[in-house]
């Protein structure tokens, strides 16, 4: 795999950079400012368009920024400067005419920390401004027009916007309430509705239930009991039903859903916790129904680390066999001496883990969002922390391809020369065979592969239709690995192998 890393200083408001054509690449973008990319879309040309903010963290004084990364790694970008304001972009939607609608927040004058105005901006594919509108509510409350927002196109091809509204609670305290808006593709408001809650709500994901005009929101706060919840809303933003999500413990952080299995079941990424005192958090993929029942779980965890899903969009669907999951992993927090890594997993709709790949490692990295691409790859974007004493972030973008880290399995007959071996050859380069001796023909099992640090690289359901499993392991980093054969009644076999 070819890696090209570009780091440079920002001097002007817009640039175009041209790279050599490639499949996988990395882009580093470094300035003296604090930068952050937050949301992205795949446009009609196969390019990924990403929005965020750039500015002074201590002064909370930002401008909006837009990156357009082409399939071959070329990219253009634009810094959107609104004079005498502080502006941040939070979400982007692809319009039917190929333009991009961006939602953000901004403030003017001496109120830079309270960004109480909403910005709706339409850019064309060359990142030129086509339309700009601003909104502000009355003095009794205002919308947290910021980074915790979600947008999508509904069945009528209008844009649905979900965010948090702030209402005064006395002094400088505010309640954070659910707030929904609908816009047409020209940026005009069609409908607004808010729901008061106490004390605060959080929004994780906004979806449309397949083959309906019903909306589903995953969040916390409407039921006011502290648990994660599902809200079902009709076309007019009336809440029809609300359900607590059935799960162990009290997971924290954001939830994200991007995969519907049918009209009632979906996949969701979330954070779990086993020991809050030891900060034993883990990332997981859950299969649920729209009543909040937990049906299946795939835990993505390395023992004795803190793992949590990407902060904004942590799941990106390409097809039923290619679903990317973004995870951040550290030994405690991003400010510790040990660098924080980012991890990307690929799973299928049946929640089989097909491979994993570490990103970063020389310093702390954090994935904020991701977008699957037309070539079955995935663009992941977030931050590289360059200063451990303050949040001084630089933009970092990765493009990964599925073949870079997918482990492929086949059921094969066990050759006579290997009848007394559990795994062969050992050490192995590209192909590894694991014996299924002792598993009855037709029995179901899961093959799991870990490294000696406990990082899970593979976890797939299989059926014993032959004497061995042939695994293509050329994508694994060199080292020692543990494999396990798990059945419904327990472990049916295990062993170690060395990947050269």
C-alpha positions as CSV (number, residue, x, y, z in Angstrom):
1,X,0.0,0.0,0.0
2,X,1.3,3.5,-0.9
3,X,1.0,6.2,1.7
4,X,1.4,9.9,0.9
5,X,1.3,12.3,3.8
6,X,1.1,16.1,3.0
7,X,1.6,18.7,5.8
8,X,1.7,22.4,5.0
9,X,0.8,25.8,6.4
10,X,-2.3,27.7,5.4
11,X,-1.7,31.1,4.0
12,X,-4.7,31.8,1.8
13,X,-8.4,31.0,1.9
14,X,-8.5,28.3,-0.8
15,X,-6.2,25.8,-2.5
16,X,-6.2,22.9,-4.9
17,X,-3.7,20.1,-4.3
18,X,-2.9,17.3,-6.8
19,X,-1.6,13.9,-5.7
20,X,-0.7,10.8,-7.7
21,X,-3.5,8.4,-8.4
22,X,-3.7,5.6,-5.7
23,X,-6.1,3.5,-3.8
24,X,-5.2,4.2,-0.2
25,X,-3.7,7.5,1.1
26,X,-3.3,9.8,4.0
27,X,-3.6,13.6,4.0
28,X,-2.3,15.7,6.9
29,X,-3.3,19.4,7.0
30,X,-1.4,21.5,9.5
31,X,-1.7,25.2,10.4
32,X,-1.1,27.3,13.4
33,X,-4.9,27.2,14.0
34,X,-7.1,24.6,15.6
35,X,-8.8,22.6,12.9
36,X,-11.6,20.0,12.9
37,X,-13.5,18.1,10.2
38,X,-16.9,16.9,11.4
39,X,-19.3,15.6,8.8
40,X,-19.1,14.4,5.2
41,X,-21.0,13.1,2.2
42,X,-20.3,11.1,-1.0
43,X,-21.2,13.3,-4.0
44,X,-22.3,12.5,-7.5
45,X,-18.7,12.4,-8.8
46,X,-17.6,9.9,-6.2
47,X,-15.7,12.5,-4.2
48,X,-16.1,12.9,-0.5
49,X,-17.0,16.5,0.7
50,X,-16.2,17.2,4.3
51,X,-17.0,20.2,6.5
52,X,-15.7,21.5,9.8
53,X,-14.1,24.5,11.4
54,X,-10.7,26.2,11.7
55,X,-9.7,29.0,14.1
56,X,-8.5,29.9,17.6
57,X,-9.5,27.4,20.3
58,X,-8.8,29.6,23.2
59,X,-10.8,32.5,21.8
60,X,-13.5,30.2,20.3
61,X,-13.1,32.2,17.2
62,X,-13.6,30.0,14.1
63,X,-14.3,30.0,10.4
64,X,-16.0,27.3,8.4
65,X,-13.8,25.0,6.2
66,X,-14.8,22.6,3.4
67,X,-12.6,19.9,1.9
68,X,-13.5,18.0,-1.3
69,X,-11.3,14.9,-1.7
70,X,-11.4,13.2,-5.1
71,X,-11.3,9.4,-5.6
72,X,-7.6,9.5,-6.6
73,X,-6.5,11.6,-3.6
74,X,-6.5,15.0,-5.2
75,X,-8.4,17.6,-3.2
76,X,-9.5,21.2,-3.0
77,X,-10.6,23.1,0.0
78,X,-12.1,26.5,1.0
79,X,-12.0,28.5,4.2
80,X,-15.3,30.3,4.5
81,X,-14.7,33.6,6.3
82,X,-17.5,35.7,7.7
83,X,-16.1,39.0,8.9
84,X,-16.5,39.8,12.6
85,X,-18.1,36.5,13.4
86,X,-17.1,33.1,14.7
87,X,-18.5,30.3,12.5
88,X,-18.5,26.5,12.7
89,X,-20.0,24.0,10.2
90,X,-21.8,21.0,11.6
91,X,-23.5,19.0,8.8
92,X,-23.7,18.7,5.1
93,X,-26.4,17.2,2.7
94,X,-26.2,16.4,-1.0
95,X,-28.9,18.1,-2.9
96,X,-30.7,16.7,-6.0
97,X,-29.0,19.1,-8.3
98,X,-25.5,18.1,-7.1
99,X,-24.9,21.1,-4.9
100,X,-24.1,20.9,-1.2
101,X,-26.2,22.3,1.6
102,X,-24.2,23.1,4.8
103,X,-25.7,23.8,8.2
104,X,-23.6,25.6,10.9
105,X,-23.7,28.1,13.7
106,X,-22.1,31.5,14.2
107,X,-22.0,34.5,16.5
108,X,-21.2,38.2,16.1
109,X,-19.6,40.9,18.2
110,X,-18.8,40.1,21.8
111,X,-20.9,36.9,22.0
112,X,-18.4,34.6,20.2
113,X,-18.8,31.8,22.8
114,X,-22.6,31.8,22.4
115,X,-23.1,31.0,18.8
116,X,-26.8,31.8,18.7
117,X,-27.3,32.2,14.9
118,X,-27.9,29.4,12.4
119,X,-26.2,29.5,9.0
120,X,-27.6,27.7,5.9
121,X,-25.2,27.7,3.0
122,X,-25.4,26.1,-0.4
123,X,-22.1,25.5,-2.3
124,X,-21.7,24.2,-5.9
125,X,-19.2,21.4,-6.7
126,X,-16.5,24.0,-7.1
127,X,-17.1,25.1,-3.5
128,X,-18.5,28.4,-4.7
129,X,-21.3,30.0,-2.7
130,X,-24.7,29.7,-4.4
131,X,-27.0,30.8,-1.5
132,X,-26.6,31.9,2.1
133,X,-29.3,32.4,4.8
134,X,-29.2,33.0,8.5
135,X,-31.8,32.3,11.2
136,X,-32.2,33.4,14.8
137,X,-34.9,32.5,17.3
138,X,-36.3,34.9,19.9
139,X,-34.6,35.8,23.1
140,X,-36.5,33.2,25.2
141,X,-34.4,30.4,23.8
142,X,-32.1,29.6,21.0
143,X,-30.9,26.6,19.1
144,X,-27.5,25.2,19.8
145,X,-26.7,25.6,16.1
146,X,-23.6,23.6,16.4
147,X,-21.9,20.3,15.9
148,X,-24.5,18.1,17.5
149,X,-26.8,18.1,14.5
150,X,-28.0,15.6,11.9
151,X,-29.6,16.2,8.5
152,X,-31.1,13.9,5.9
153,X,-33.4,14.0,2.9
154,X,-37.0,12.8,3.6
155,X,-39.4,11.0,1.3
156,X,-40.5,14.4,-0.1
157,X,-36.8,15.3,-0.9
158,X,-36.8,18.0,1.8
159,X,-34.1,18.3,4.4
160,X,-34.9,17.2,8.0
161,X,-32.7,18.8,10.6
162,X,-32.4,17.5,14.2
163,X,-30.5,19.5,16.9
164,X,-30.7,20.7,20.5
165,X,-32.5,23.9,21.6
166,X,-31.3,25.8,24.7
167,X,-33.9,27.2,27.0
168,X,-33.0,29.3,30.0
169,X,-33.2,27.7,33.4
170,X,-32.1,30.6,35.5
171,X,-28.8,32.5,35.6
172,X,-26.4,31.1,33.1
173,X,-28.0,27.7,33.1
174,X,-29.9,26.2,30.2
175,X,-31.9,23.1,29.4
176,X,-31.0,21.3,26.2
177,X,-34.2,20.2,24.4
178,X,-34.9,18.3,21.2
179,X,-35.5,20.6,18.2
180,X,-36.5,19.6,14.7
181,X,-36.7,21.6,11.5
182,X,-37.6,21.0,7.9
183,X,-36.2,22.9,4.9
184,X,-36.7,22.8,1.2
185,X,-33.7,22.4,-1.1
186,X,-33.6,26.2,-1.5
187,X,-33.0,26.7,2.3
188,X,-36.4,27.9,3.2
189,X,-37.9,26.7,6.5
190,X,-41.1,24.6,6.2
191,X,-41.7,23.3,9.8
192,X,-40.1,23.7,13.2
193,X,-40.9,21.9,16.5
194,X,-39.2,21.6,19.9
195,X,-39.7,19.3,22.9
196,X,-38.7,20.4,26.4
197,X,-36.7,18.0,28.5
198,X,-34.9,18.0,31.8
199,X,-32.0,18.5,32.2
200,X,-30.4,17.8,28.9
201,X,-30.9,15.8,25.7
202,X,-28.3,14.3,23.4
203,X,-28.9,13.3,19.8
204,X,-26.9,10.4,18.4
205,X,-28.6,9.5,15.1
206,X,-31.4,10.5,12.8
207,X,-32.9,7.9,10.4
208,X,-35.9,7.2,8.2
209,X,-37.6,3.9,8.8
210,X,-37.5,2.0,5.4
211,X,-40.5,2.3,3.1
212,X,-42.2,4.9,5.4
213,X,-42.1,8.6,6.0
214,X,-41.5,7.9,9.7
215,X,-38.4,9.3,11.5
216,X,-36.4,7.5,14.1
217,X,-34.1,9.4,16.5
218,X,-31.6,7.7,18.8
219,X,-30.7,9.9,21.8
220,X,-31.2,10.5,25.4
221,X,-33.4,12.8,27.5
222,X,-37.0,12.7,26.3
223,X,-38.0,10.0,28.8
224,X,-35.9,11.8,31.5
225,X,-34.6,8.6,33.1
226,X,-30.9,8.7,32.0
227,X,-31.1,5.8,29.5
228,X,-30.5,5.8,25.8
229,X,-33.8,5.9,23.9
230,X,-35.5,5.6,20.5
231,X,-38.0,8.2,19.4
232,X,-40.4,7.5,16.6
233,X,-41.8,10.6,14.9
234,X,-44.3,11.1,12.2
235,X,-43.9,13.4,9.2
236,X,-45.0,16.5,11.2
237,X,-42.4,15.8,14.0
238,X,-45.0,14.5,16.4
239,X,-43.5,11.9,18.7
240,X,-45.5,8.7,18.3
241,X,-43.6,6.4,20.6
242,X,-40.5,6.4,22.7
243,X,-38.6,3.3,24.0
244,X,-35.6,2.8,26.3
245,X,-32.9,0.8,24.6
246,X,-32.4,-2.5,26.3
247,X,-28.7,-3.0,27.1
248,X,-26.4,-4.0,29.9
249,X,-24.8,-1.3,32.2
250,X,-25.2,2.4,31.4
251,X,-23.3,3.1,28.2
252,X,-22.1,6.6,27.6
253,X,-21.4,8.7,24.5
254,X,-23.1,8.9,21.2
255,X,-25.0,6.2,19.3
256,X,-25.1,6.0,15.5
257,X,-27.2,3.9,13.1
258,X,-26.6,3.6,9.4
259,X,-27.8,0.1,8.5
260,X,-31.4,-1.2,8.3
261,X,-31.8,-5.0,8.1
262,X,-35.6,-4.7,7.5
263,X,-38.4,-2.3,8.5
264,X,-38.0,-3.1,12.2
265,X,-34.4,-4.1,12.8
266,X,-31.2,-2.1,12.4
267,X,-27.5,-2.0,13.4
268,X,-26.2,0.6,15.8
269,X,-22.8,1.5,17.1
270,X,-22.5,2.5,20.7
271,X,-20.2,2.7,23.8
272,X,-20.4,0.1,26.6
273,X,-18.9,0.0,30.0
274,X,-17.9,-2.8,32.3
275,X,-16.1,-0.9,35.1
276,X,-16.5,2.9,35.4
277,X,-13.9,3.1,38.1
278,X,-11.2,1.5,35.9
279,X,-12.5,3.3,32.8
280,X,-13.1,0.0,31.1
281,X,-15.2,1.3,28.2
282,X,-15.6,-0.6,25.0
283,X,-17.1,-0.1,21.5
284,X,-19.8,-2.4,20.2
285,X,-22.1,-3.0,17.3
286,X,-25.6,-3.9,18.3
287,X,-28.6,-5.3,16.4
288,X,-31.8,-3.9,17.8
289,X,-35.4,-3.5,16.8
290,X,-37.5,-0.3,16.7
291,X,-38.9,-1.1,20.2
292,X,-35.4,-0.8,21.6
293,X,-34.8,-4.6,22.2
294,X,-31.1,-5.7,22.0
295,X,-31.1,-8.8,19.7
296,X,-27.3,-9.4,19.1
297,X,-24.0,-7.7,20.0
298,X,-20.5,-7.7,18.5
299,X,-18.0,-6.3,21.0
300,X,-14.9,-4.6,19.6
301,X,-12.6,-4.4,22.6
302,X,-9.1,-4.7,23.7
303,X,-8.8,-5.5,27.4
304,X,-7.3,-2.8,29.7
305,X,-8.0,0.1,27.2
306,X,-10.6,2.7,26.7
307,X,-12.3,2.2,23.4
308,X,-15.2,4.3,22.1
309,X,-16.9,4.9,18.8
310,X,-16.0,7.8,16.5
311,X,-17.5,11.0,17.9
312,X,-19.9,11.9,15.1
313,X,-20.5,9.2,12.5
314,X,-19.1,5.8,13.5
315,X,-20.7,3.5,10.9
316,X,-20.7,3.7,7.2
317,X,-22.6,1.3,4.9
318,X,-21.3,0.4,1.4
319,X,-23.1,-2.9,0.9
320,X,-24.3,-5.8,2.9
321,X,-20.8,-7.3,3.1
322,X,-18.9,-4.1,3.5
323,X,-19.8,-1.9,6.6
324,X,-17.1,0.2,8.1
325,X,-16.9,0.9,11.9
326,X,-14.7,3.7,13.3
327,X,-13.3,3.4,16.8
328,X,-10.9,5.4,19.0
329,X,-8.6,3.6,21.5
330,X,-6.4,4.8,24.3
331,X,-5.0,3.6,27.6
332,X,-6.8,6.4,29.5
333,X,-7.4,9.8,27.8
334,X,-6.0,11.6,24.8
335,X,-3.8,13.7,27.1
336,X,-1.8,10.8,28.4
337,X,1.8,10.2,27.3
338,X,0.9,7.0,25.5
339,X,-0.5,8.0,22.0
340,X,-4.1,7.3,21.2
341,X,-4.8,5.2,18.1
342,X,-7.8,5.1,15.8
343,X,-9.1,1.8,14.5
344,X,-11.2,0.9,11.5
345,X,-13.1,-2.4,11.3
346,X,-15.0,-3.9,8.5
347,X,-18.1,-6.1,9.2
348,X,-21.0,-7.5,7.2
349,X,-24.7,-7.1,7.9
350,X,-24.7,-10.4,9.8
351,X,-22.3,-8.8,12.3
352,X,-19.2,-10.8,11.3
353,X,-15.9,-9.1,11.9
354,X,-13.9,-9.4,8.7
355,X,-10.8,-7.4,9.6
356,X,-9.3,-4.4,11.4
357,X,-6.6,-1.8,10.8
358,X,-4.9,0.6,13.2
359,X,-4.5,4.2,12.1
360,X,-2.0,6.6,13.6
361,X,0.1,5.7,16.6
362,X,3.0,8.2,16.6
363,X,0.9,10.7,18.5
364,X,-2.8,10.9,19.4
365,X,-5.4,10.6,16.6
366,X,-9.2,10.7,16.8
367,X,-11.8,9.8,14.2
368,X,-14.8,12.1,14.1
369,X,-16.6,10.8,11.0
370,X,-16.3,8.6,8.0
371,X,-17.9,7.9,4.5
372,X,-17.8,4.8,2.4
373,X,-16.8,5.3,-1.2
374,X,-17.8,3.9,-4.6
375,X,-14.8,1.7,-4.9
376,X,-15.7,-0.2,-1.6
377,X,-13.2,1.8,0.3
378,X,-13.8,4.3,3.2
379,X,-12.7,7.8,3.9
380,X,-12.1,8.5,7.6
381,X,-11.4,12.0,8.9
382,X,-10.7,13.5,12.2
383,X,-7.9,15.1,14.2
384,X,-4.2,14.7,14.9
385,X,-3.3,16.2,18.3
386,X,0.0,18.0,18.2
387,X,0.0,19.7,21.6
388,X,-0.8,17.6,24.8
389,X,-1.2,20.7,26.9
390,X,-4.2,22.1,25.0
391,X,-6.5,20.9,22.2
392,X,-4.4,22.0,19.3
393,X,-5.7,19.8,16.5
394,X,-4.7,19.3,12.9
395,X,-6.9,17.8,10.2
396,X,-6.1,14.2,9.2
397,X,-7.8,12.2,6.5
398,X,-7.3,8.5,5.8
399,X,-8.5,6.5,2.7
400,X,-8.6,2.7,3.4
401,X,-9.5,-0.1,1.0
402,X,-11.3,-3.2,2.1
403,X,-8.6,-5.5,0.6
404,X,-6.0,-3.8,2.8
405,X,-7.2,-5.6,5.9
406,X,-9.9,-8.1,5.2
407,X,-9.3,-11.8,6.2
408,X,-11.0,-14.2,3.8
409,X,-12.0,-17.7,4.8
410,X,-12.9,-20.8,2.9
411,X,-14.0,-24.3,4.2
412,X,-11.6,-26.9,2.7
413,X,-10.8,-30.6,3.1
414,X,-8.1,-31.4,5.6
415,X,-5.0,-32.8,3.8
416,X,-3.6,-36.1,5.1
417,X,-0.3,-34.5,5.8
418,X,-1.9,-32.2,8.4
419,X,-4.1,-34.7,10.3
420,X,-2.0,-34.2,13.5
421,X,-1.8,-30.4,13.2
422,X,-4.2,-27.9,14.7
423,X,-3.0,-25.0,12.4
424,X,-0.6,-25.2,9.5
425,X,1.8,-24.0,8.2
426,X,3.1,-22.4,11.3
427,X,4.7,-19.9,10.9
428,X,2.5,-18.7,8.0
429,X,2.9,-16.0,5.3
430,X,-0.4,-15.7,3.3
431,X,-2.5,-18.8,4.0
432,X,-3.3,-20.5,7.2
433,X,-5.3,-23.7,7.7
434,X,-7.1,-24.4,11.0
435,X,-8.4,-27.9,11.7
436,X,-12.0,-28.5,12.5
437,X,-11.3,-31.9,13.9
438,X,-13.9,-32.7,16.6
439,X,-16.6,-30.4,15.2
440,X,-19.5,-32.5,13.8
441,X,-20.4,-31.9,10.2
442,X,-23.0,-29.2,9.9
443,X,-22.4,-27.7,13.3
444,X,-22.2,-23.9,13.7
445,X,-19.3,-22.1,15.3
446,X,-17.5,-18.8,15.3
447,X,-13.8,-18.4,14.4
448,X,-12.1,-15.7,16.3
449,X,-8.6,-14.4,15.9
450,X,-6.8,-12.1,18.4
451,X,-3.2,-10.9,18.7
452,X,-1.4,-11.5,22.0
453,X,-2.4,-7.9,23.1
454,X,-6.1,-8.9,22.9
455,X,-7.0,-6.9,19.8
456,X,-9.7,-8.7,17.8
457,X,-9.0,-9.1,14.1
458,X,-11.6,-11.6,13.1
459,X,-14.9,-12.9,14.5
460,X,-17.1,-14.8,12.0
461,X,-20.0,-17.3,12.1
462,X,-19.2,-20.5,10.0
463,X,-20.7,-23.9,9.5
464,X,-18.4,-27.0,9.6
465,X,-18.9,-28.4,6.1
466,X,-15.3,-29.5,5.6
467,X,-12.3,-30.6,7.7
468,X,-10.6,-27.2,8.0
469,X,-10.8,-23.5,7.5
470,X,-8.5,-21.8,5.0
471,X,-7.7,-18.2,6.0
472,X,-6.0,-15.6,3.9
473,X,-4.0,-13.8,6.5
474,X,-1.5,-11.8,4.3
475,X,-3.1,-8.5,5.6
476,X,-2.2,-9.3,9.3
477,X,0.8,-7.5,10.8
478,X,3.6,-9.8,11.6
479,X,3.4,-11.3,15.1
480,X,1.8,-14.1,17.2
481,X,-1.9,-14.7,17.2
482,X,-4.5,-16.7,19.1
483,X,-7.4,-18.4,17.4
484,X,-10.5,-19.9,19.0
485,X,-13.4,-22.0,17.8
486,X,-16.5,-21.0,19.8
487,X,-19.8,-22.9,19.7
488,X,-23.0,-22.3,21.6
489,X,-21.8,-24.7,24.4
490,X,-18.3,-23.3,24.7
491,X,-14.8,-23.4,23.2
492,X,-14.3,-26.3,20.7
493,X,-10.6,-25.7,20.0
494,X,-7.9,-23.1,20.2
495,X,-4.2,-22.5,19.5
496,X,-1.6,-20.0,18.4
497,X,0.1,-19.3,15.1
498,X,2.8,-16.9,14.0
499,X,2.3,-14.6,11.0
500,X,5.6,-13.9,9.3
